Amino acid sequence: MRKNLDRFMNQPNTKIVILTLTNTCNLSCVYCYEHNKENTAMDLNMALQIVDHEMTVDDGSDFVCIYYFGGEPFLAFDTIRKIHSYLKDNKWQKGWFGFATTNGTLVHGEIAEWLHENQDSMEVYLSLDGSRKMHNANRCNSYDQIDIGFFQKEYPFAKMTVTERTLPDLAEGVISLHETGFQVSANLGYGIPWEKNSPEILAGQLAVLIDYYMEHPDLKPATLLDQAILDLNPYAENPKRFCGVGPLMKSYDKDGRCYPCHAFAPLCIGKEKAEAASRMDFSCPLQKADLDEKCRECPISGNCPTCYGINFALYDNVYHVANDHCRMMKTLFLANAQFKYRQYAAGYLALDKDDELKLLRNIKACQRLAE
């Protein structure tokens, strides 16, 4: 299961280093935000120099998540294998772990065998968008190219993206993944348009999922219904940033240039905007005045899922949230608040008195989203 993401990535002294090893992909998915793909790759020696630097630099980190990225990263499998061997063959003062997200179509034979052998130092997340019908609608009819059985057994974590095409089947898709043995990270696609009636459809699909999870309390809910209601701070003067971008996130493109994250790199937003993004400073506290006016007094500000890189690409403003996305997020958090209350009322949540009061306060705050 997704043990290592929670164990390492969300710790205060953990640094995320993203290596974009290839700008190439063998699919063309409908929601892909990498608009500048080309047949280029990172040189191995450059990758090893970056690893050396990030594993030894005194920057306050004591653990490094090495994220093998693309394009489709396993198009650069030989480079991944050599970087990983280099990491394993040296003694470092910092801990480390390898990660990759893949479309799964290349994970057969030698690659599957290598991943099996490196489970102690590697985590892989499969982009799998629900049922066969849903996945094929989003991801180039690629479902039958994936060895689902391998991922079920070795890396049973599915990263599911929901689009306008698949929204009406959202609950069916999540349930089918659970019943196939996967833990599910599900998110609404970023930077894609939503229809006027999409929030209503989303509410209906989440209601079905809530009933399902209430009947299966031992299942870890998909991330769409696992938003951190308890962690909301609706009255904060300085909202936290939803995105993990900051001093302990580095993203290197195939030329070795460093950006705040992969969504700010030329592969995604083009060279001109990427140059501007490379100078952005995310180390200072976020001010309410930086946000859209509609976000400044919103109770979910700071916890509302968004992508700063995609925002910058579309609107030249990291913190701008499109109105249709805003409506979807309000629907999402209203459903999460309802779900948390049902779990609380059923005795499924182990809370001390302070957390109980905080949860009820935040659920009440979320009710403002319906206004």
Residue pairs with C-beta under 8 A, 6 or more apart in sequence:
1 156
1 157
1 183
1 220
2 123
2 125
2 157
2 183
2 185
4 97
4 99
4 123
5 99
5 123
5 125
8 14
8 63
8 65
8 97
9 16
9 65
9 244
11 63
13 60
13 61
13 62
13 63
13 248
14 61
14 62
14 63
14 64
14 65
14 248
15 54
15 59
15 61
15 63
15 64
15 65
15 248
15 249
15 250
16 64
16 65
16 67
16 244
16 248
16 249
16 250
17 50
17 51
17 54
17 64
17 65
17 66
17 67
17 250
17 251
17 252
18 67
18 69
18 249
18 250
18 251
18 252
18 261
18 262
19 42
19 47
19 50
19 51
19 66
19 67
19 68
19 69
19 83
19 252
20 42
20 69
20 70
20 71
20 251
20 252
20 253
20 254
20 262
20 265
20 267
21 41
21 42
21 47
21 68
21 69
21 70
21 71
21 73
21 76
21 79
21 80
21 254
22 40
22 41
22 42
22 70
22 71
22 72
22 73
22 75
22 76
22 254
23 34
23 36
23 37
23 38
23 39
23 40
23 41
23 70
23 71
23 254
23 267
24 37
24 38
24 39
24 40
24 41
24 70
24 71
24 72
24 75
25 32
25 34
25 37
25 70
25 71
25 72
25 75
25 103
26 72
26 75
26 103
26 105
26 106
27 72
27 103
27 105
27 139
27 140
27 142
28 140
29 103
29 127
29 138
29 139
29 140
30 137
30 138
30 139
30 163
30 165
31 138
31 161
31 163
31 189
31 190
31 191
31 192
33 190
33 191
33 263
33 268
33 307
33 309
33 310
33 313
34 71
34 267
34 268
35 268
35 269
35 270
36 266
36 267
36 268
36 270
37 71
37 267
40 254
41 75
41 76
41 79
41 254
42 76
42 79
42 252
42 253
42 254
42 255
42 256
44 79
44 82
44 83
46 256
47 79
47 83
48 82
48 83
48 86
49 256
50 252
50 256
51 66
51 83
51 86
51 87
54 64
54 250
55 64
55 87
55 92
55 94
55 96
56 92
56 93
56 94
59 247
59 248
60 247
60 248
61 94
61 248
62 94
62 95
63 94
63 95
63 96
63 97
64 94
64 95
64 96
64 97
65 96
65 97
65 99
66 83
66 87
66 96
66 97
66 98
66 99
67 98
67 99
67 100
68 76
68 80
68 83
68 98
68 99
68 100
69 100
69 101
69 251
69 262
70 76
71 267
72 102
72 103
72 105
72 106
73 80
73 100
73 101
73 102
74 80
74 100
74 102
74 106
74 107
74 111
75 106
77 106
77 110
77 111
77 114
80 98
80 100
81 114
84 98
84 118
84 121
84 122
87 96
87 98
87 121
88 121
96 121
97 121
97 122
97 123
98 118
98 121
98 122
98 123
99 122
99 123
99 124
99 125
100 122
100 123
100 124
100 125
101 124
101 125
101 126
101 127
101 159
102 124
102 125
102 126
102 127
103 126
103 127
103 139
103 142
103 146
104 126
104 127
104 128
104 142
104 145
104 146
104 147
104 151
105 142
105 145
105 146
107 115
107 124
107 146
107 147
107 150
107 151
108 147
108 150
112 147
112 150
112 154
115 122
115 124
115 154
115 155
116 154
119 154
119 155
123 155
123 157
124 151
124 154
124 155
124 157
125 155
125 157
125 158
125 159
125 185
126 146
126 151
126 155
126 157
126 158
126 159
127 139
127 158
127 159
127 160
127 161
128 135
128 146
128 148
128 151
128 158
128 159
128 160
128 177
128 182
129 135
129 137
129 138
129 139
129 160
129 161
129 162
129 166
129 173
130 160
130 166
130 169
130 170
130 172
130 173
130 174
130 176
130 177
131 169
131 172
131 173
131 176
132 143
132 144
133 169
134 165
134 166
134 169
134 172
134 173
135 142
135 143
136 142
136 143
137 163
137 165
137 166
138 161
138 163
138 165
138 166
148 180
151 157
151 158
151 182
152 180
152 181
152 182
156 181
156 182
156 183
157 182
157 183
157 185
158 177
158 182
158 183
158 184
158 185
159 185
160 173
160 174
160 177
160 184
160 185
160 186
160 187
160 222
161 186
161 187
161 188
161 189
162 170
162 173
162 186
162 187
162 188
162 189
162 224
163 189
163 192
164 192
164 193
164 194
164 195
164 198
166 173
167 198
167 201
167 202
167 205
168 201
168 205
170 186
170 202
170 205
170 206
170 209
170 224
171 205
171 206
171 208
171 209
171 212
174 184
174 186
174 209
174 222
174 224
175 209
175 212
177 184
178 184
178 216
178 219
178 222
183 220
184 222
184 223
185 222
185 223
186 222
186 223
186 224
187 223
187 224
187 305
188 194
188 202
188 224
188 305
188 325
188 328
188 332
190 305
190 306
190 307
190 310
190 325
191 307
191 310
191 311
191 313
191 314
193 324
194 324
194 325
194 327
194 328
198 324
198 327
198 328
199 327
199 328
199 330
199 331
202 328
202 331
202 332
202 335
203 331
203 334
203 335
206 224
206 225
206 331
206 332
206 335
206 339
207 335
209 221
209 222
209 224
209 225
210 225
210 335
210 338
210 339
210 342
213 219
213 221
213 225
213 339
214 342
214 343
214 346
217 343
217 346
217 348
220 226
221 339
224 332
225 335
225 336
225 339
226 336
227 303
227 305
227 332
227 333
227 336
228 303
229 333
229 336
229 337
229 340
229 359
229 362
229 363
229 366
230 340
230 355
230 358
230 359
230 362
231 303
232 299
232 300
232 302
232 303
232 362
232 365
232 366
233 239
233 240
233 302
234 299
234 300
234 301
234 362
234 365
236 302
237 288
238 285
238 286
238 287
238 288
239 286
239 288
239 291
239 301
239 302
240 286
240 302
240 303
241 282
241 286
241 302
241 308
242 302
242 303
242 304
242 305
242 306
243 261
243 306
243 307
243 308
244 261
245 260
245 261
245 282
245 308
246 260
246 282
246 283
247 282
247 283
249 260
249 261
250 258
251 258
251 259
251 260
251 261
251 262
251 264
251 265
252 258
252 259
253 259
253 265
253 266
253 267
253 274
254 267
257 265
257 274
257 278
258 278
259 265
259 274
259 277
259 278
260 277
260 278
260 280
260 282
260 308
260 309
261 308
261 309
262 268
262 309
263 269
263 307
263 308
263 309
263 310
263 313
264 273
264 274
264 277
264 278
264 280
264 308
264 309
264 312
265 274
266 274
268 274
268 309
268 310
268 313
269 277
269 309
269 312
269 313
270 313
273 312
273 313
273 316
277 309
277 312
280 318
286 302
286 319
288 296
288 301
289 296
290 319
291 301
291 319
292 319
292 320
292 321
294 321
294 326
295 301
295 304
295 319
295 321
295 326
298 304
298 369
299 362
299 365
299 366
299 368
299 369
300 329
300 330
300 333
300 366
300 369
303 333
304 321
304 329
304 333
305 329
305 332
306 321
306 325
306 329
308 318
308 319
311 317
311 318
311 319
311 320
311 321
312 318
314 320
314 322
315 322
321 329
330 369
330 370
333 366
333 369
334 366
334 367
334 369
334 370
336 366
337 362
337 363
337 366
337 367
340 349
340 359
340 363
341 363
343 349
344 351
344 356
344 359
344 360
349 359
351 359
